[in-house]
Amino acid sequence: MLKTYKYRIYPTKNQRLMIDDIIKRHRWLYNTALEQRINSYKERQENTTYNQQSRWLTQSRKVVDAFANLNFSSAQRTLRRLDKAFQAFFRRIKEGEGKPGYPRFKGYNRFDSVEFTYNDGSKVRSNRKLYIQGVGEIKVKWHRQFKGTIKTVIIQRKAGKYYACFSIEYVSTPVPKTGALVGLDMGISNLVTTSDNEFFAPPKYYRQSEKKLRRTQRSVARKKKGSKNRRKAVRILQKTHEHIANQRKDNIHKVARKLINEYDVIVVENLNTNGMVKNPHLAKSIMDATWATFIIILANKAAEAGKQVIKVDPRFTSQICSECGEIVKKDLSVRIHNCPHCRLILDRDINAAKNILVRGLDKAFVA
């Protein structure tokens, strides 16, 4: 399996300038390659492939110094990054998405990472420092150990900090089987409700930080565009958002780990969060809950542990009675399921979680 480990790195002042320059040149390469694809289609109605642009890069390095000084395999990975963006764009068109989103040119604040092949432009030296071609040896904060083979290294710039993301190939260790199955209902009043009557409350980190965000956003708005003080204010705002995101991820990882340890099969709703956030009354709470991120992390941990995560159709899971199967209509304000047919009374979310579990049983395989 592949797993990514992220570590904080501490480049010197000169090294930060070198990293920024490398990212800048990769951004230029990305935008130049994107312009080529656009012009090729406009002028000749032809789609440009990655192989064509890789050959163009080989020739361009002979005459363009900015490209010649880049690590070649790293530059190829930037071209592949653009190619993946186009593949995703064509996939969204094929699936009939309303706004598929054409790949866009990257501004300074929209391109903040560069990928290197390990042992080709990047390597962890014997002194535990990370070597990057064109930068030198960089101090790394090794806050945890990993086992496996390093395949790639991504250097990332985020909110004034720098990180190294190591993609590790390793053999996973299955978690002991419990034989238990569970259905999960995702919600706003509770992040997760299980069919075993367990509730995981939503921390609502964004809501808790709204006052601080308002102050920092006003501070940015008062500063003159392009000024040094505005850049400082933007950096503070970025760090605030990063802190909120880290809090969310930490909570999600803990909840997901607990569920993976306790259950062999976990059934979840296949939610269309992009459509749900169009509701102006619920959008902020839905985004704060980060359901999609939770399901992705849960699925990744399940694959690593040898467990199953099954997605099912979420329609009518709250309306159907989990005891008798009759439809009991209720709006979002009604939090108790009270069935007039079989007299079942229980929490609305628990009822939904039990229905979700039943829908996933046909797809489940328990060894």
C-alpha positions in Angstrom: 0.0 0.0 0.0 0.9 3.7 -0.3 0.7 6.1 2.6 1.8 9.7 2.9 3.7 11.0 5.9 3.9 14.8 6.4 6.8 16.4 8.2 7.6 20.1 9.0 10.9 21.2 7.5 13.0 24.2 8.5 14.9 25.6 5.5 17.3 28.5 6.1 16.5 32.0 4.7 18.5 31.3 1.6 16.9 27.9 1.2 13.4 29.3 1.5 14.3 31.7 -1.4 15.6 28.7 -3.4 12.4 26.6 -2.8 10.2 29.6 -3.7 12.2 30.0 -6.9 11.8 26.3 -7.8 8.0 26.5 -7.2 7.9 29.6 -9.3 9.6 27.9 -12.2 7.4 24.8 -11.9 4.3 27.1 -11.9 5.6 28.8 -15.1 6.1 25.3 -16.7 2.6 24.3 -15.7 1.0 27.5 -17.1 3.1 27.3 -20.3 2.0 23.7 -20.9 -1.6 24.7 -20.2 -1.3 27.5 -22.8 0.0 25.0 -25.3 -3.0 22.8 -24.8 -5.4 25.6 -25.2 -3.8 27.0 -28.3 -3.5 23.5 -29.9 -7.2 22.9 -29.5 -8.2 26.4 -30.7 -6.0 26.4 -33.8 -6.1 22.7 -34.8 -8.9 21.1 -32.7 -6.3 18.7 -31.4 -5.8 17.5 -27.8 -2.2 17.6 -26.6 -1.0 14.5 -24.7 1.5 14.2 -21.9 4.0 12.4 -24.2 4.0 15.3 -26.6 4.6 17.8 -23.8 7.4 15.6 -22.3 9.2 15.6 -25.7 8.7 19.4 -25.9 10.2 19.8 -22.4 13.3 17.8 -23.4 13.9 20.3 -26.3 13.0 23.4 -24.3 15.6 22.6 -21.6 18.3 23.2 -24.3 17.3 26.8 -24.8 15.3 27.9 -21.7 17.5 28.2 -18.6 14.5 28.3 -16.2 13.6 24.8 -17.3 17.1 23.5 -17.8 17.9 24.0 -14.1 14.9 22.0 -12.9 15.2 18.4 -12.0 13.9 16.6 -15.1 11.8 13.9 -13.4 10.3 16.6 -11.2 9.4 18.7 -14.2 7.8 15.7 -15.8 5.7 15.2 -12.7 4.4 18.8 -13.1 3.4 18.0 -16.6 1.6 14.8 -15.4 -0.1 17.0 -12.8 -1.6 19.1 -15.7 -2.5 15.9 -17.6 -4.4 14.6 -14.6 -6.3 17.9 -14.4 -7.4 17.4 -18.0 -8.3 13.8 -17.4 -10.5 14.8 -14.5 -12.0 17.5 -16.6 -13.0 15.1 -19.4 -14.3 12.6 -16.8 -16.6 15.3 -15.3 -17.9 16.1 -18.7 -18.6 12.4 -19.5 -20.4 12.1 -16.2 -22.6 15.1 -17.0 -21.6 17.4 -14.2 -23.2 20.9 -14.6 -19.9 22.8 -14.2 -17.0 20.5 -15.0 -14.4 23.2 -14.4 -11.8 23.7 -17.1 -8.1 23.5 -15.8 -7.1 27.0 -15.0 -3.8 29.0 -14.9 -2.1 29.0 -11.6 -1.4 32.2 -9.8 1.2 32.7 -7.1 -1.2 31.6 -4.3 -2.5 28.6 -6.3 0.6 26.6 -6.9 2.5 25.7 -3.7 4.1 22.3 -4.1 6.7 20.4 -6.2 7.1 16.6 -6.4 10.4 14.8 -6.6 11.2 11.1 -7.3 13.1 9.7 -4.4 16.8 9.2 -5.2 16.4 11.5 -8.2 16.6 15.0 -6.9 15.7 14.1 -3.3 17.1 11.9 -0.6 17.3 11.5 3.1 21.0 11.7 4.0 22.7 9.7 6.8 22.5 12.9 9.0 18.7 12.7 8.9 18.5 15.8 6.7 16.5 15.9 3.5 18.5 16.7 0.4 16.7 18.5 -2.4 18.4 19.3 -5.7 19.0 23.0 -6.1 18.4 23.6 -2.4 20.7 21.4 -0.4 20.2 19.7 2.9 17.2 20.8 4.9 16.4 20.1 8.6 13.4 17.9 9.2 11.3 17.6 12.3 10.9 13.8 12.5 7.9 13.7 14.9 7.1 10.0 14.0 8.8 7.1 12.4 7.6 5.1 9.4 8.4 1.7 7.9 8.5 1.1 4.2 10.2 2.4 1.0 10.1 6.1 0.1 8.8 6.5 -3.5 8.3 10.3 -3.9 8.8 13.5 -1.9 6.6 16.6 -2.2 7.9 19.9 -1.0 4.9 22.0 0.1 4.6 25.7 1.1 1.6 26.5 3.2 0.9 29.6 5.3 4.5 30.6 5.5 5.6 27.1 6.6 7.3 24.4 4.6 6.6 20.7 4.7 7.9 17.5 3.2 5.3 14.8 2.2 6.8 11.3 1.8 4.9 8.8 -0.2 5.7 5.4 1.4 5.2 2.0 0.0 4.7 -0.6 2.8 3.0 -3.8 3.7 -0.1 -3.1 5.9 -0.9 -4.9 9.1 -4.5 -6.0 9.5 -6.4 -5.1 12.7 -7.8 -8.1 14.6 -11.3 -9.0 13.5 -14.3 -8.3 15.8 -17.1 -9.7 13.7 -19.1 -6.5 14.3 -21.0 -4.5 11.7 -22.3 -1.0 12.0 -24.2 1.7 10.0 -23.3 5.3 10.2 -25.6 8.3 9.8 -23.7 11.6 9.0 -25.4 14.7 10.4 -25.1 18.2 11.7 -26.3 17.9 15.3 -24.0 14.9 15.5 -21.0 14.3 13.3 -21.7 10.5 13.3 -24.5 8.4 14.8 -24.0 4.7 14.8 -26.6 1.9 14.6 -25.3 0.8 18.0 -26.7 4.0 19.7 -23.4 5.8 19.9 -23.0 9.5 19.1 -20.0 11.5 18.1 -20.6 15.2 18.6 -19.4 17.7 15.9 -16.6 19.9 17.4 -17.7 22.9 15.2 -14.2 24.3 15.0 -15.1 26.9 12.3 -18.0 28.2 14.4 -15.8 28.5 17.4 -13.2 30.5 15.4 -15.6 32.8 13.5 -14.9 35.9 15.7 -11.2 35.5 15.2 -11.6 35.0 11.5 -13.8 38.1 11.2 -11.1 40.2 12.9 -8.3 38.9 10.7 -10.4 39.3 7.5 -11.1 42.9 8.4 -7.5 43.4 9.1 -6.7 42.2 5.5 -9.4 44.4 4.0 -8.0 47.5 5.7 -4.5 47.0 4.3 -3.4 48.5 1.0 -3.2 45.9 -1.8 0.4 44.8 -2.6 1.8 46.2 0.6 4.0 44.4 3.0 1.5 44.8 5.9 -1.2 43.2 3.7 1.0 40.2 3.1 1.5 39.9 6.8 -2.2 40.1 7.5 -2.9 37.5 4.8 -0.3 35.2 6.4 -2.1 35.5 9.8 -5.4 34.7 8.1 -3.9 31.6 6.4 -2.5 30.3 9.6 -5.9 30.7 11.3 -7.6 28.6 8.5 -4.8 26.1 8.7 -5.3 25.7 12.4 -9.0 25.1 12.0 -8.3 22.5 9.3 -5.8 20.7 11.5 -8.3 20.6 14.3 -10.9 19.0 12.1 -8.5 16.4 10.7 -7.3 15.5 14.2 -10.8 14.8 15.4 -11.8 12.9 12.2 -8.7 10.6 12.5 -9.6 9.8 16.1 -13.2 9.0 15.4 -12.3 6.9 12.3 -9.6 5.0 14.2 -12.1 4.1 17.0 -14.6 2.8 14.5 -12.1 0.8 12.5 -10.8 -0.9 15.7 -14.4 -1.8 16.8 -16.0 -2.9 13.5 -15.2 -5.1 10.6 -17.9 -3.7 8.2 -18.9 -0.1 8.2 -21.8 1.1 6.1 -22.0 4.8 5.2 -24.2 7.1 3.1 -23.0 7.9 -0.4 -23.7 11.6 0.1 -23.7 14.3 -2.6 -22.1 17.0 -0.5 -21.6 19.4 -3.5 -25.3 19.5 -4.0 -26.2 19.7 -0.3 -24.0 22.8 0.3 -26.2 24.7 -2.1 -28.6 25.1 0.8 -27.7 28.5 2.3 -29.1 27.6 5.7 -27.0 24.4 6.1 -23.9 25.1 3.9 -21.7 26.4 6.7 -22.5 23.6 9.1 -22.1 20.9 6.4 -18.7 22.3 5.4 -17.7 22.5 9.1 -18.6 18.8 9.5 -16.4 17.8 6.5 -18.4 14.6 5.8 -16.6 13.8 2.5 -13.2 14.1 4.2 -14.3 11.8 7.0 -15.5 9.1 4.6 -12.2 9.3 2.6 -10.1 8.9 5.8 -12.3 6.2 7.1 -12.0 4.2 3.8 -8.2 4.6 3.8 -7.9 3.4 7.3 -10.2 0.5 6.5 -8.1 -0.6 3.5 -5.0 -0.5 5.7 -6.6 -2.5 8.5 -8.3 -5.1 6.2 -11.8 -3.8 7.0 -14.7 -2.9 4.8 -16.4 0.5 4.1 -19.6 0.2 2.1 -21.4 3.2 0.5 -25.2 3.0 0.1 -28.0 5.1 -1.3 -29.0 7.6 1.4 -32.5 8.3 0.2 -35.4 7.9 2.7 -33.1 6.4 5.4 -34.6 8.9 7.9 -38.2 8.4 6.8 -38.3 4.6 6.7 -39.0 2.9 10.0 -36.2 0.5 10.8 -38.6 -1.9 12.6 -41.5 -2.3 10.2 -40.3 -0.6 7.0 -43.2 1.8 6.7 -42.7 5.4 5.6 -43.0 7.9 8.4 -42.6 11.4 6.9 -40.9 14.1 9.0 -39.0 17.3 8.3 -35.5 18.1 9.6 -36.8 19.8 12.8 -38.3 16.5 14.0 -35.5 14.7 15.9 -37.5 11.7 17.2 -38.7 8.9 15.0 -42.2 7.9 16.2 -43.8 5.2 14.1 -47.6 5.1 14.3 -47.6 1.6 12.7 -45.3 -0.4 15.1 -45.0 2.1 17.9 -41.2 2.3 17.6 -39.8 5.4 19.3 -36.1 6.3 19.0 -33.7 9.0 17.9 -34.1 10.0 14.2 -30.4 9.5 13.5 -30.2 6.1 15.1 -33.2 5.0 13.0 -31.4 6.2 9.9 -28.2 4.4 10.9 -30.1 1.1 11.3 -31.6 1.5 7.9 -28.2 2.3 6.4 -26.7 -0.9 8.0 -29.5 -3.0 6.5 -28.9 -1.6 3.0 -25.2 -2.5 3.3 -25.6 -6.1 4.5 -26.2 -7.4 1.0 -22.8 -6.0 -0.1 -20.9 -7.0 3.0 -18.4 -9.8 3.1 -17.4 -11.0 6.5 -14.6 -13.6 6.7 
